[in-house]
């Protein structure tokens, strides 16, 4: 039977204990016309043991994408799903609902920064392999799911790799058609299709889903004289994201709201925030310390504090795409200046912090951490991405207080990029060529426990009521297809003690 009508595959996302979104796209429909598809969810891959079925419309004004919020499902259960039209059938997807009540254990992958023209998505294949054998419950995607960039970017962005993967369209995405075309390119990639079919995704947001350096009123390279009003571009970006990702709105009346809480029974509350689309414009200088400046916006900040305060789960997992801990010191060693600038961990020209990260919003960061300290909020783990490197960090109100032996308030785990260029890519090293720089970073920043500036891959988070374990898995490379991967480091965080304890790397992949 023909499957070309479903050539962009299937996906699932935003799982809860009793429901999950299933998604597909229908190709070949006449412009302006809708199409009706049938869907089903079953307990088996053959789709014979049905638990739900129905029809849905692939509407022209939604770019012929289909979203079905399948309800009435059982917690912590694997399901299979598919779509069909007369004469056409989709691939079969695999998904899983979240647990409820008392939850003994959860395990998921964390990923970030998938730049199409920088490399092949080998890491998605490795995540998918784990999903296909039941090793993971879901994928937490911390943003930069797509890159809006031009194939010949401006000087403040890194060019792609010369491997025959140009962006489509070649120019920077500005209009709804541009963003839709870019998502279609990503979703057409076999590795992307594989991981989307293997595991449900819980997506956050970073700036490249909108534009590089985005804030609520604009972006670094958005010139209204060339591109028109920022509000129109922002709206187009959010609309295409909603169409092409398997997501539901946290607030049905607000298509731009990303922040939300995802409960994992009594084991963990996963709290996702958006530090891009609602923030004040990044600035340099004394204004940066203004107590009124915000990365989250007042409404989201109050919501975050409430979630952290009222959570009764064993763990609080803050999915925070923008790095929370400081990555800058005015006393940074001379030989670290180039590496930190290349990685955008400090200002590209001056001896200052990078205003784009939480370092650029110090008053708000301190207010949040002061609340964590005052309320004695325990077992807080911050999950971050964006900076294209892997790191394990202690979280302090004053990061350099770590040198004085103070107890951290939390720990921060940063996943490396899937493909986006890190230090060896930017400086032309082989993997491991940045070892001196990353070791110097750990020496110079007392809250840093481990760093890897070269690897591409993902982070596996495995937690129970006694400990959380994080393992950084890196692929052999991204410039050609490869099946190889290795675990670069593993750390445990004991329950009740915000301490990063180095443990042996796993000797196997499947639990």
C-alpha positions as a printed Julia matrix, in Angstrom:
511×3 Matrix{Float64}:
   0.0    0.0    0.0
   1.24   3.5   -0.81
   2.81   5.41   2.09
   3.95   8.53   0.2
   1.0   10.55   1.53
   2.6   10.12   4.97
   6.15  10.75   3.81
   6.91  13.0    6.79
   6.34  10.17   9.2
   4.53  10.07  12.51
   5.27  11.45  15.95
   3.92  11.63  19.47
   4.42  14.12  22.26
   3.35  15.92  25.41
   2.46  12.64  27.15
   0.57  12.6   30.43
  -0.58   9.67  32.53
  -3.85   9.26  30.61
  -3.19  10.82  27.21
  -0.71  11.67  24.48
  -0.71  13.7   21.27
  -0.2   11.68  18.07
   0.82  13.52  14.9
   1.24  13.13  11.17
   1.32  15.21   7.99
  -0.52  14.5    4.76
   1.24  15.24   1.47
  -0.22  15.6   -2.0
  -3.48  17.28  -1.02
  -4.74  19.88  -3.46
  -3.88  23.45  -2.34
  -6.63  24.86  -0.16
  -8.33  21.5    0.34
  -8.61  19.54   3.59
  -8.16  15.79   3.97
  -9.7   13.41   6.48
  -7.51  10.65   7.9
  -8.33   7.69  10.1
  -6.19   6.98  13.15
  -5.89   4.24  15.71
  -3.99   3.42  18.9
  -3.31  -0.15  19.95
  -1.36  -2.23  22.43
   0.56  -4.06  19.72
   2.73  -3.09  16.75
   0.32  -4.76  14.32
  -2.43  -2.4   15.51
  -4.83  -5.28  16.11
  -5.46  -4.85  19.85
  -7.16  -1.47  19.52
  -7.8    0.86  22.45
  -8.88   4.0   20.54
  -9.66   5.04  16.99
 -11.29   7.83  15.05
 -10.88  10.36  12.27
  -9.14  13.72  12.11
  -8.83  16.54   9.6
  -5.54  17.49   7.94
  -6.58  21.09   7.44
  -5.06  23.28   4.72
  -4.75  26.2    7.14
  -2.69  24.0    9.49
  -0.3   22.98   6.69
  -2.07  19.6    6.46
  -0.71  18.49   9.81
  -2.8   16.29  12.1
  -2.86  16.38  15.9
  -4.99  13.96  17.92
  -5.08  14.22  21.72
  -5.77  10.57  22.55
  -7.36  10.28  26.0
  -8.47   7.45  28.27
  -5.1    5.67  28.23
  -3.42   3.74  31.05
  -0.43   5.2   32.91
   3.12   4.02  32.2
   1.98   1.99  29.21
   3.5    1.54  25.76
   1.14   2.01  22.84
   1.41   1.9   19.05
  -0.42   4.12  16.61
  -0.9    4.81  12.92
  -2.88   6.76  10.33
  -4.44   5.88   6.98
  -6.21   7.29   3.99
  -7.93   5.37   1.21
  -5.01   3.59  -0.5
  -2.34   4.96   1.85
  -1.06   3.98   5.28
   1.48   5.6    7.59
   4.38   4.07   9.42
   3.55   2.68  12.87
   4.7    4.82  15.76
   5.52   3.82  19.32
   4.63   6.0   22.3
   4.32   5.77  26.05
   2.19   7.45  28.69
   3.72   8.9   31.83
   3.47   7.14  35.18
   1.1    8.12  37.98
   0.84   7.57  41.71
   3.86   5.93  43.3
   6.58   5.74  40.65
   9.67   3.67  41.37
  11.83   4.85  38.47
  11.93   6.99  35.33
  14.49   7.29  32.57
  14.64   9.75  29.7
  16.97  11.38  27.19
  17.69  15.1   27.11
  18.7   16.72  23.8
  19.37  20.19  22.43
  20.64  22.17  19.43
  19.98  20.31  16.19
  21.54  22.37  13.41
  20.67  20.73  10.09
  23.56  22.08   8.03
  26.16  21.39  10.75
  25.96  17.6   10.71
  23.99  14.38  10.55
  21.61  13.49  13.34
  23.41  10.33  14.43
  22.5   11.06  18.04
  18.79  10.9   17.19
  19.35   7.38  15.83
  21.06   6.33  19.05
  18.21   7.77  21.13
  15.7    6.01  18.87
  17.48   2.67  19.35
  17.01   3.02  23.07
  13.36   3.91  22.64
  12.69   0.98  20.34
  13.8   -1.51  23.01
  12.08   0.23  25.93
  15.19   1.78  27.48
  13.69   5.31  27.69
  10.32   6.76  28.62
  10.49   9.98  26.57
  12.76  12.64  25.08
  13.05  16.01  26.77
  14.06  18.4   23.99
  15.49  21.59  25.44
  15.14  23.65  22.3
  16.73  24.68  19.03
  14.67  21.86  17.54
  15.18  23.72  14.27
  17.5   26.55  13.29
  15.94  29.48  11.46
  19.33  30.62  10.13
  20.46  31.43   6.61
  22.76  28.98   4.88
  25.25  31.89   4.6
  24.87  33.37   8.09
  25.99  36.77   9.36
  29.26  37.14  11.27
  27.67  36.54  14.68
  26.63  33.0   13.66
  28.72  29.93  12.79
  28.63  28.66   9.16
  27.47  25.11   8.51
  29.67  22.18   7.53
  30.42  21.46   3.87
  28.65  18.08   3.8
  25.85  18.68   1.3
  23.1   19.56   3.83
  22.08  23.14   2.99
  19.12  24.69   4.72
  15.77  24.89   2.95
  15.02  27.69   2.34
  18.57  28.97   1.89
  17.67  32.32   3.42
  16.78  33.03   7.04
  13.24  32.04   7.99
  10.98  35.06   8.36
   7.53  34.2    7.01
   5.12  31.4    7.9
   5.99  29.69   4.61
   9.69  29.88   5.5
   9.25  28.3    8.92
   6.92  25.61   7.57
   9.46  24.75   4.87
  12.25  24.5    7.44
  10.23  22.19   9.69
   9.34  20.07   6.67
  13.04  19.73   5.86
  13.85  18.62   9.41
  10.95  16.2    9.65
  11.9   14.71   6.29
  15.27  13.61   7.69
  15.3    9.8    8.31
  16.96  10.13  11.72
  14.42  12.71  12.85
  11.59  10.5   11.63
  13.04   7.53  13.47
  13.31   9.23  16.86
   9.88  10.83  16.49
   8.36   7.41  15.78
  10.19   5.71  18.66
   9.51   8.0   21.63
   7.18  10.78  22.73
   8.84  14.18  22.95
   8.36  16.87  25.59
   9.72  20.03  23.91
  10.9   23.26  25.46
  11.93  26.34  23.44
  15.2   28.11  22.68
  15.84  31.1   20.45
  16.41  29.41  17.07
  12.8   28.23  16.84
  12.15  31.98  16.57
  15.37  33.84  15.65
  18.9   34.03  16.98
  19.05  36.16  20.11
  15.26  36.44  20.34
  13.58  38.47  23.05
   9.98  39.58  23.43
  10.4   42.67  21.22
  12.88  41.51  18.6
  16.03  39.52  17.87
  19.72  40.11  17.2
  19.42  40.01  13.42
  15.81  41.05  12.96
  15.71  44.27  10.97
  12.13  45.5   10.71
  13.01  47.58   7.67
  13.92  44.35   5.86
  11.71  41.75   7.5
   8.68  43.62   8.72
   7.25  43.7   12.26
   8.8   41.32  14.8
   5.33  40.45  16.09
   4.42  38.97  12.69
   7.6   36.91  12.5
   7.23  35.7   16.08
   3.63  34.68  15.43
   4.63  32.78  12.28
   7.39  30.93  14.12
   5.11  29.87  16.95
   2.4   28.79  14.52
   4.74  26.59  12.46
   6.16  25.1   15.67
   2.68  24.21  16.87
   1.8   22.68  13.51
   4.92  20.53  13.11
   5.55  19.39  16.68
   3.26  16.91  18.49
   2.25  19.35  21.23
  -0.8   20.74  22.99
  -1.14  24.27  24.29
  -0.58  24.65  28.04
  -2.99  27.58  27.79
  -5.58  27.09  25.01
  -5.87  30.86  24.62
  -2.13  31.56  24.33
  -0.27  30.02  21.36
   3.03  31.47  22.64
   3.01  29.86  26.09
   5.61  27.13  26.47
   6.1   26.95  30.25
   4.26  24.12  31.97
   4.55  21.38  34.61
   4.75  17.71  33.66
   4.2   15.38  36.65
   5.93  12.0   36.92
   3.78  10.72  39.78
   5.37  11.09  43.2
   8.85  10.71  41.73
   9.39  14.07  40.01
   7.82  17.26  38.75
   9.29  18.34  35.44
   8.98  22.13  35.19
   9.65  23.65  31.76
  10.41  27.35  31.33
  10.95  29.75  28.44
  13.84  32.2   28.88
  13.71  33.6   25.33
  10.36  34.74  24.01
   9.22  36.67  27.1
  12.5   38.2   28.25
  13.83  41.74  28.27
  16.37  42.54  25.59
  19.91  41.42  26.49
  22.11  44.4   27.42
  25.71  45.0   28.38
  26.94  47.2   31.21
  25.47  48.47  34.46
  21.88  48.15  33.21
  22.31  44.37  33.21
  22.04  44.33  37.03
  18.74  46.24  37.14
  16.44  44.35  39.52
  13.49  44.93  37.18
  15.09  43.06  34.27
  13.71  39.61  33.59
  14.54  36.54  31.52
  11.17  34.95  32.28
   8.7   37.79  32.63
   6.87  38.42  35.91
   4.01  35.99  35.3
   6.26  33.06  34.4
   8.7   33.81  37.23
   5.9   33.76  39.81
   4.61  30.53  38.3
   8.08  28.92  38.46
   8.61  29.88  42.1
   5.18  28.48  42.97
   5.9   25.19  41.19
   9.23  24.73  42.97
   7.7   25.65  46.33
   4.56  23.51  46.22
   5.94  20.39  44.55
   5.52  17.33  46.78
   7.46  15.01  44.47
  10.79  13.47  45.39
  12.63  15.52  42.73
  12.11  18.91  41.12
  13.52  18.92  37.57
  13.78  22.42  36.1
  14.0   22.18  32.29
  15.81  25.45  31.63
  17.22  25.73  28.1
  19.4   28.76  28.9
  22.34  27.98  31.17
  21.65  29.03  34.78
  25.14  28.95  36.33
  27.75  31.57  35.6
  30.28  30.81  32.87
  32.29  34.0   33.26
  34.78  35.48  35.7
  36.52  38.88  35.42
  39.66  36.97  36.39
  39.3   34.41  33.6
  42.75  33.07  32.63
  44.19  34.49  29.42
  44.35  31.08  27.75
  40.61  30.57  28.32
  39.51  33.76  26.58
  39.38  32.34  23.05
  37.63  29.07  24.03
  35.0   30.85  26.12
  34.36  33.42  23.4
  34.07  30.76  20.7
  31.56  28.89  22.86
  29.65  32.12  23.68
  30.29  31.54  27.37
  31.44  35.16  27.69
  31.2   38.4   25.71
  32.76  38.01  22.23
  34.97  41.1   22.55
  35.04  42.5   26.07
  35.96  41.02  29.45
  32.31  40.64  30.35
  29.76  37.89  30.67
  27.59  36.77  27.77
  24.38  38.79  28.2
  22.37  36.14  26.34
  22.49  33.59  29.18
  21.26  33.83  32.78
  24.53  35.69  33.46
  22.8   38.58  31.7
  19.91  38.59  34.21
  21.76  38.35  37.54
  19.14  40.0   39.75
  16.33  37.71  38.69
  18.57  34.63  38.93
  19.58  35.61  42.44
  15.97  36.23  43.45
  14.96  32.75  42.32
  17.91  31.1   44.05
  17.36  33.19  47.18
  13.84  31.78  47.31
  15.17  28.25  46.89
  17.56  28.9   49.77
  15.02  30.57  52.06
  12.34  27.95  51.5
  14.88  25.12  51.77
  13.71  23.63  48.49
  15.59  20.36  48.17
  16.38  17.88  45.41
  16.37  20.47  42.65
  18.13  19.51  39.43
  18.45  22.03  36.6
  18.52  20.54  33.09
  20.03  22.93  30.53
  21.28  23.06  26.94
  21.99  25.79  24.37
  25.79  26.18  24.78
  26.8   23.08  22.73
  28.93  21.51  25.5
  28.41  18.97  28.25
  28.8   20.11  31.85
  28.07  19.08  35.44
  27.86  22.08  37.78
  27.0   22.93  41.37
  24.43  25.72  41.66
  25.13  28.53  44.14
  23.81  32.08  44.47
  27.48  33.03  44.19
  29.14  30.42  41.99
  32.54  31.24  43.41
  31.29  30.42  46.9
  31.93  26.82  45.91
  35.6   27.5   46.56
  34.68  28.28  50.18
  33.11  24.87  50.67
  29.5   26.07  50.84
  26.75  23.53  50.18
  25.16  23.95  46.73
  21.48  24.78  46.41
  21.06  22.44  43.43
  22.99  20.84  40.6
  22.93  21.72  36.91
  23.32  19.16  34.13
  24.0   20.55  30.65
  23.54  18.4   27.58
  25.89  18.8   24.62
  24.55  19.71  21.18
  23.16  17.15  18.78
  25.09  18.71  15.87
  25.62  22.43  16.51
  29.28  23.42  16.45
  31.28  23.16  19.65
  34.9   24.05  20.31
  36.7   21.44  18.21
  34.41  22.23  15.25
  35.06  25.96  15.52
  38.83  25.67  15.98
  39.43  22.73  13.64
  40.55  20.24  16.27
  40.03  16.5   16.33
  37.81  15.27  19.17
  39.68  15.71  22.44
  41.69  18.67  21.17
  39.92  20.93  23.65
  40.93  18.87  26.66
  43.34  21.52  27.96
  40.69  24.24  27.7
  37.96  22.23  29.39
  40.3   21.18  32.2
  41.33  24.81  32.67
  37.65  25.76  32.84
  37.0   23.26  35.61
  40.07  24.53  37.47
  39.06  28.19  37.09
  35.37  27.79  37.99
  34.98  26.09  41.4
  31.33  25.19  40.8
  32.26  23.19  37.68
  32.7   19.49  38.34
  33.13  18.27  34.76
  33.09  19.68  31.22
  33.47  18.39  27.69
  33.83  21.02  24.96
  33.98  18.68  21.93
  31.32  15.96  22.09
  27.99  15.77  20.27
  25.22  13.66  21.7
  22.64  13.54  24.46
  22.17  13.12  28.19
  20.38  10.18  29.83
  18.71  10.96  33.17
  17.81   7.94  35.32
  16.11   8.58  38.65
  14.46   6.78  41.53
  13.62   7.76  45.09
  17.22   7.35  46.26
  19.33   8.99  43.56
  19.44  10.64  40.17
  22.09   9.48  37.69
  23.14  11.45  34.6
  25.21   9.96  31.77
  26.6   11.92  28.84
  26.55   9.84  25.65
  28.48  11.09  22.62
  28.43   9.86  19.03
  31.62   9.19  17.1
  31.0   12.16  14.81
  28.38  14.12  12.88
  29.99  14.73   9.48
  29.14  11.26   8.2
  26.83   8.43   9.19
  28.11   6.44  12.15
  26.62   3.89  14.56
  29.24   4.42  17.26
  28.7    6.07  20.62
  30.38   6.12  24.01
  29.63   7.36  27.51
  31.96  10.24  28.4
  30.95  10.65  32.05
  28.37   9.65  34.65
  27.42  11.44  37.88
  24.98  10.58  40.63
  23.08  13.02  42.84
  22.02  11.43  46.13
  18.51  12.24  47.32
  18.61  14.88  50.05
  22.14  16.01  49.21
  22.9   18.35  46.25
  26.21  16.71  45.49
  27.63  15.51  42.17
  29.31  12.14  42.74
  31.37  10.72  39.87
  30.48   7.09  39.18
  31.78   4.57  36.64
  30.31   4.99  33.16
  27.7    2.37  32.22
  29.1   -0.78  30.65
  25.92  -1.37  28.68
  23.18   0.67  27.06
  19.93  -1.16  27.73
  18.67  -1.24  31.29
